[in-house]
Amino acid sequence: MPTIYSKNIWYYTEYPVVGNPPANKTLTLVYYNWSYPAPRPAGLTVYLCNSAVTLCADVTTVQSGSVNFTGQGVPATTPLRIYAGVSGSGTMSPLYGGTTNIVVNYQSNP
């Protein structure tokens, strides 16, 4: 997870593809978990996105779950990103990211 230093700025961490999935495969279910220490600041938002940031899922309220990318045409060779930010005014202490896990499933293109 990225460390958040200031409000109203998006921070991200990119998670590279592990291994060599075939080029003709696309993402299906993506399982994830993320963590920030409690208490979390008001205004915290977390997204799981493809690296082009054309497809994002708001995972703010579910720290551990899955996102269904089936039918979206996201190649299995695409890195994924976790974006996080805190909206609001004023200053904040840094929010240090914890452990993140991402597991992808993929299928052949029709």
Buried (B, 14 or more C-beta within 10 A) or exposed (E): BBEBBEBEEEBBBEBEBEEEBEEEBBBBBBEBBBBBEEEEBEEBBBBBBBBEEEBEBEBEEBBEBBBEBBEEEBBBBBEBBBBBBBEEEEEEEEBEBEEBEBEBBBEEEE
